[in-house]
Each structure stands twice: as structure tokens, then as C-alpha cells.
Amino acid sequence: MRTVVMYSRKLYYAHRINFYLFKIAEIGIIIVLCVHWAACLEYYLPLIVGKIFGPNEKSWIRSVFGTNKKTKLTLYFECVNRAVTSLVGSTHFFPVSTFEDMLLNLILSVIGFLGFIYLLARLAQLITTFNSTRKRHLKLIQQLEQYMKHHRLSHPVQQRLRAYYNYRNKKGFERNEKIIDYVSPYLREELLQHNYQQLLNNVVMFKHMPKTIATQLIGCIRSEIFMSNDVLVRAGTISDALYFIASGTVAVYNDVGKEICHLEDGASFDELALLMENELRMATVVAVENCEVYILTRVDFQRIFMFYPDIRSQLQNIVLASVEKMSPLERESSSTLSRSINISSILRRKSRGDVSGSDGTGQQ
């Protein structure tokens, strides 16, 4: 049971399953396992006693209920039926003659009573949590309705605002922020590393970064929600942040408005914007659906790496070396797809030796 619950919790965290659905499924798994164990005891205990003390004709396993079952499946269902009957305290519906049957059914009746109390407590806790969360959400929606009415917002804007707050409530943003803010610094660091583990694994720059610096950068990351048709970045603007798509899908368009591709969960773009200044984006990125996006700005990146100039130079060389290994076609694709920045100009600047550092003076 411990193993099943542990792996179900890993699935919950990995795939972000609905909290209440997960809890109901967890309780269901516990009930099914308990009934299965009780059914196994109903079958094996009489057999063990019969092997030790000799067969007892009064045992249910040797009665018509046990001997008439032609397949193992029908015999198993008979054991499940007896187990459930014992757990709910209704053993008077079938005869119990032997000592082992009486003792087992007595124990199962007590376990069933305690399990029923446990089940009620878990369900009551779940309902209380659901009601408190729902009340907070309804209070927020009520305030939102008053705000929209006071400012006389148009109907499309009202619809988008409602969808935005419903999505935030579904994802539990307020709850997550409160939990992270209230815990100790060490535990906060562990939670942030867990939440942004996919970012650390997918972005090349973070893979070559010391853990202490990566932890500081993670503390600067902010999470934002973009609704359908919201523009994340626009072609022709200066790249100033790294974007990582935590969930959702975005569409990438070139500078003439032609759609290039879609980016989904785990994709990132504008990574070089953390290292290079005054570079113009060559693509526009638009949300296709509701998206959760992690954003790390160059200002925060430079503020932290102000104390680590050597490491910053190494990261810059690693990223530019990966760009140099690309073919011309790959560079063009990378510049408009995932980087959204003019890689060709960076390579020319690097060949001249004037790639600027964090302060824009040419020092690395």
C-alpha cells in the first residue's frame, strides 16, 4: 500500500492531477487493497488451519459455497463477498461455524468499523478543504464582478478576466505562493528547485551553472499566465528575458506574420537574451491556449552574475559555441524559433571580439 500511494503521489506531482480527484482515487485504492487482503484471508486462513489441525467439514471452504465454485475467479468473488460482508459487520447473513471463521470475522468487523471512521474523517477533511477553497474563489469572483461593473468593461474583456481568474484558481497559484512565502528559507529553496526542475533540465545554460547560482536565479523567476491570443513577445522589440513554457501551447510567427511552428510544454526561447544586450527579436510568440510561463529577466540575471563574471563568460562561450556548431539553416531556424534573436549578428560581433558583457561596456 505504501508503494502504491507513493507512486500515485509522484504521478500527482508530475502530471498536476486535480487535487480532489487525486485524494478520492487515493482513498479508493486503499479501500480496494484492504478488501483484497480481507478476501485473501477469508480463503487462506481456513486452508492453513486445515493443514495444521486437519480438515474441518464445518469450514465454509468445504461447504457448498466453496466447493461449487468451478473457477478461481468465481471463488475469489465469493471470498470478496464474505470479506465485504465481514467488514461492514453483516456476518449474520451467512453461517460461521468454525473458530477461525468466527475470529477472522470478528477482527474484520472491528477493522471495518475503524476504517469507516477513518473514511469519514478523510472525506470530511476533503469537503472542508473544498468548501474553503471554493469560498475564497467565490469571494474573489464577487469582487471581480463589482470591479468590472464599476469600470463598465466591455463584454469580451469581462469574459477574458473571468477565464483568467478561473484558470488561476484551477492551477492553485495563490495557494502555492502562500505556501512558498511562509516556509523556512531552506525549505523554500527545496520547493523552488522541485517546482522548476523541468526548467533546470531543459535549458542548456542551467545545466552548466553551479547549483548555488542556479538556486539564486530560480528565486528571481516569476510565473505568469497568458490567455489565448495574448502576445508573449513581439518581433522588433529588444530581447530582455528568458521564457519557459510550463504548460500550454504558443505559436511562433516570423517578422512578416507567417506562422513558423508551435512550442509546447518544456520549450523555451530567448535564452541568449540573458547574455546579449540590444538584440532585436525576430519572431512574435502568441499564446494558442491558456499558458503558464516562467520568466527570468536579464536585469535579475545580470544582478546575480555581477559577482560571478568568470562564470558568466564561461556560460556565454558555451552558448555561443553551441550556436557556431549549427549549420546556416539551423542558425536561421534557431534564430526565429527558439532564440528569437539575431544569432548571425552575435557571431559577427564575437568574431570581432566585441561581444558585450552584462554592463554593455565590452567587458566580460
C-alpha positions in Angstrom: 0.0 0.0 0.0 2.8 2.4 0.9 4.4 1.8 -2.6 1.1 2.3 -4.4 0.4 5.5 -2.5 4.0 6.8 -3.0 3.9 6.3 -6.8 0.4 7.7 -7.1 1.7 10.9 -5.4 4.6 11.0 -7.8 2.0 10.9 -10.7 0.1 13.7 -9.0 3.1 16.0 -8.8 4.5 15.0 -12.2 1.2 15.4 -14.2 -0.5 18.0 -11.9 -3.7 16.0 -11.5 -6.6 17.7 -9.8 -6.1 17.6 -6.0 -9.6 16.4 -5.1 -9.6 13.8 -7.9 -6.2 12.5 -6.6 -7.4 12.3 -3.0 -10.6 10.4 -4.0 -8.5 8.0 -6.1 -6.1 7.5 -3.2 -8.9 6.6 -0.8 -10.4 4.3 -3.4 -7.0 2.5 -3.8 -6.7 2.0 0.0 -10.3 0.6 0.1 -9.7 -1.8 -2.8 -6.4 -3.1 -1.3 -8.0 -3.6 2.2 -10.9 -5.6 0.7 -8.4 -7.7 -1.4 -6.4 -8.5 1.7 -9.5 -9.5 3.6 -10.7 -11.7 0.8 -7.3 -13.4 0.7 -7.5 -14.0 4.5 -11.0 -15.5 4.0 -9.6 -18.1 1.6 -6.1 -18.9 3.1 -6.9 -18.9 6.8 -9.2 -21.9 6.6 -6.7 -23.7 4.4 -3.8 -23.1 6.8 -5.9 -24.2 9.8 -6.9 -27.3 7.8 -3.3 -28.1 7.0 -2.2 -27.8 10.7 -5.1 -29.4 12.6 -6.7 -31.4 9.8 -9.7 -30.7 7.6 -12.9 -29.4 9.2 -16.1 -30.2 7.4 -17.8 -27.2 9.1 -15.4 -24.7 7.4 -17.0 -22.6 4.7 -14.3 -23.5 2.3 -15.5 -27.2 2.4 -19.2 -26.2 2.2 -21.3 -25.8 -0.9 -20.3 -22.1 -1.1 -16.6 -23.2 -1.5 -16.8 -26.5 -3.4 -19.4 -25.4 -6.0 -17.1 -22.7 -7.4 -15.7 -24.2 -10.6 -13.1 -21.4 -11.4 -10.7 -19.4 -9.3 -12.4 -16.2 -10.4 -15.8 -17.2 -9.0 -14.1 -18.5 -5.8 -12.3 -15.1 -5.5 -15.5 -13.2 -5.9 -17.1 -15.4 -3.2 -14.2 -14.5 -0.9 -14.6 -10.8 -1.7 -18.3 -11.1 -0.9 -17.5 -12.7 2.5 -14.8 -10.1 3.2 -17.1 -7.1 2.4 -19.9 -8.7 4.5 -17.5 -9.0 7.4 -16.0 -5.5 7.1 -19.5 -3.9 7.2 -20.5 -6.1 10.2 -23.1 -8.2 8.5 -21.8 -11.7 9.1 -25.2 -12.8 10.3 -26.2 -13.2 6.7 -24.1 -16.3 6.3 -23.3 -19.2 8.7 -20.0 -19.1 10.6 -19.3 -22.4 12.4 -15.6 -22.8 13.0 -13.4 -20.9 15.5 -11.1 -19.5 12.8 -14.0 -18.1 10.8 -15.5 -16.5 13.9 -12.2 -15.0 15.0 -11.4 -13.7 11.5 -14.9 -12.2 11.0 -14.7 -10.5 14.4 -11.3 -8.9 13.6 -12.6 -7.8 10.1 -15.7 -6.3 11.7 -13.6 -4.2 14.1 -11.2 -3.2 11.2 -14.2 -2.3 9.1 -15.6 -0.1 11.8 -12.3 1.7 12.3 -11.9 2.0 8.6 -15.3 3.6 8.3 -14.4 6.2 10.9 -11.1 6.9 9.0 -13.0 7.2 5.7 -15.5 9.6 7.2 -12.7 11.7 8.6 -10.8 11.9 5.3 -14.0 12.8 3.4 -14.9 15.5 5.9 -11.4 16.9 5.6 -11.6 16.9 1.8 -15.1 18.6 1.9 -13.8 21.2 4.3 -10.8 22.0 2.1 -13.0 22.1 -1.0 -15.5 24.4 0.6 -12.9 26.8 2.0 -11.2 27.0 -1.4 -14.5 27.5 -3.2 -15.5 30.2 -0.8 -12.2 32.1 -1.4 -12.7 31.8 -5.1 -16.3 32.9 -5.0 -15.3 35.9 -2.9 -12.7 36.8 -5.4 -15.1 36.4 -8.3 -17.6 38.6 -6.5 -15.0 41.4 -6.1 -14.1 41.0 -9.7 -17.7 41.4 -10.8 -18.0 44.5 -8.8 -14.8 45.9 -10.3 -15.9 45.2 -13.9 -19.3 46.7 -13.2 -17.8 49.8 -11.7 -15.4 50.4 -14.6 -18.0 49.4 -17.2 -15.7 47.0 -19.0 -16.8 45.6 -22.4 -18.3 42.1 -22.5 -15.2 40.5 -24.3 -12.9 41.9 -21.6 -15.1 40.6 -18.8 -15.1 37.1 -20.4 -11.3 37.1 -20.5 -11.0 38.3 -16.9 -13.3 35.6 -15.7 -11.4 33.0 -17.7 -8.1 34.3 -16.3 -9.2 34.0 -12.6 -10.8 30.7 -13.1 -7.6 29.4 -14.6 -5.6 30.8 -11.7 -7.9 29.1 -9.3 -7.7 25.8 -11.1 -3.9 25.9 -11.0 -3.8 27.0 -7.4 -1.5 29.9 -7.8 -2.5 31.8 -4.7 -2.1 28.6 -2.6 1.3 27.8 -4.0 2.6 31.4 -3.4 1.4 31.4 0.2 3.0 28.1 1.0 6.3 29.1 -0.5 6.3 32.5 1.3 5.6 31.0 4.7 8.1 28.2 4.8 11.7 28.5 6.1 14.4 29.7 3.6 15.9 26.2 3.3 12.6 24.5 2.6 11.6 27.3 0.2 14.8 26.6 -1.7 13.9 22.9 -1.9 10.3 23.7 -3.1 11.5 26.1 -5.8 14.1 23.6 -7.1 11.3 21.0 -7.3 8.9 23.3 -9.0 11.4 24.4 -11.6 13.2 21.1 -12.1 12.0 20.9 -15.7 13.4 24.3 -16.4 16.8 23.3 -15.0 16.8 20.1 -17.1 15.7 21.7 -20.4 17.6 25.0 -20.6 21.2 24.4 -21.7 22.6 27.3 -19.7 21.3 26.0 -16.3 22.9 22.6 -17.0 26.4 24.2 -16.9 25.6 26.5 -13.9 26.7 25.9 -10.3 23.9 24.8 -8.1 24.2 27.8 -5.8 23.9 30.3 -8.7 21.0 28.3 -10.2 19.2 28.5 -6.9 19.6 32.3 -6.7 18.2 32.6 -10.3 15.3 30.3 -9.5 14.3 32.7 -6.7 14.1 35.5 -9.3 11.8 33.6 -11.7 8.2 34.8 -11.8 5.3 32.8 -13.1 2.8 34.5 -15.4 -0.4 33.4 -17.1 -1.1 34.2 -20.8 -4.6 33.7 -22.1 -5.4 32.6 -25.6 -4.3 35.2 -28.3 -2.1 37.0 -25.8 1.2 38.1 -27.2 4.2 36.9 -25.2 6.9 38.7 -27.2 6.7 40.8 -30.4 9.1 40.9 -33.3 11.3 44.0 -33.5 11.4 44.5 -29.7 14.5 44.1 -27.6 15.1 40.7 -26.0 15.2 41.2 -22.3 14.1 37.8 -20.7 14.2 34.1 -20.9 10.7 32.5 -21.4 9.9 28.9 -20.5 6.6 27.3 -21.2 5.5 25.4 -18.1 2.1 24.4 -19.6 0.2 25.3 -22.7 0.9 25.9 -26.4 2.2 29.0 -28.2 2.5 29.8 -31.9 5.7 31.4 -33.4 5.4 33.9 -36.3 8.2 35.5 -38.2 8.6 39.2 -38.8 6.2 39.1 -41.8 3.4 37.3 -39.9 4.0 33.8 -41.3 3.4 31.0 -38.7 6.6 29.0 -38.2 5.7 26.4 -35.6 4.1 25.7 -32.3 6.0 25.4 -29.0 4.6 23.3 -26.2 5.3 22.2 -22.5 9.0 22.3 -21.7 10.0 24.6 -24.6 12.0 27.8 -24.0 13.1 30.8 -26.1 15.1 34.0 -25.8 17.8 32.2 -23.8 20.6 34.3 -25.3 18.7 37.4 -24.2 20.2 36.9 -20.8 23.7 37.2 -22.2 23.4 39.6 -25.1 22.1 43.2 -25.0 20.3 45.3 -27.5 19.4 42.3 -29.7 16.0 42.6 -31.5 13.6 39.7 -31.6 13.0 38.2 -35.0 9.8 36.4 -34.1 6.4 37.1 -32.4 5.1 34.5 -30.0 1.3 34.3 -29.3 -0.5 32.0 -26.9 -2.7 29.5 -28.6 -4.4 28.4 -25.4 -4.1 29.3 -21.7 -0.4 29.1 -20.8 1.7 29.2 -17.7 5.1 30.7 -18.5 8.2 31.2 -16.3 10.1 34.4 -17.0 13.7 35.3 -15.9 14.6 38.8 -16.8 18.1 39.9 -17.9 18.1 42.5 -15.1 17.9 39.8 -12.5 20.3 37.6 -14.3 22.9 40.5 -14.5 22.4 41.4 -10.9 23.3 38.0 -9.7 26.2 37.4 -12.2 27.7 40.8 -11.2 29.5 38.8 -8.5 30.4 35.9 -10.9 32.0 37.5 -14.0 34.2 34.5 -14.8 31.2 32.0 -14.7 29.2 34.4 -16.9 31.9 34.4 -19.5 32.1 30.6 -19.5 28.3 30.4 -20.0 28.5 32.9 -22.8 31.2 30.8 -24.5 29.3 27.6 -24.1 26.1 29.0 -25.6 27.9 30.7 -28.5 29.9 27.5 -29.1 26.7 25.6 -29.5 25.5 28.2 -31.9 28.7 28.0 -34.0 28.2 24.3 -34.4 24.9 24.8 -36.1 24.6 24.8 -39.9 23.4 28.0 -41.5 19.9 26.5 -41.9 19.8 25.5 -38.2 21.0 29.0 -37.2 18.2 30.6 -39.2 15.7 28.3 -37.7 17.0 28.7 -34.2 17.0 32.5 -34.5 13.4 32.6 -35.5 12.1 29.7 -33.5 13.6 29.2 -30.1 16.0 32.0 -29.7 14.0 34.8 -31.3 17.2 36.9 -31.6 19.7 37.7 -34.4 22.3 35.0 -34.0 24.2 36.0 -37.1 25.0 39.4 -35.7 26.1 37.8 -32.4 28.6 35.6 -34.3 29.9 38.6 -36.2 30.4 40.5 -33.0 32.1 37.5 -31.4 34.5 37.2 -34.3 35.4 40.9 -33.9 35.8 40.3 -30.1 33.3 43.0 -29.1 30.6 40.8 -27.5 29.4 42.9 -24.6 29.1 41.8 -21.0 26.4 42.5 -18.5 27.3 46.2 -18.3 27.3 46.8 -22.0 30.9 48.1 -22.0 32.5 45.1 -23.8 34.0 43.6 -20.6 33.0 40.0 -19.8 
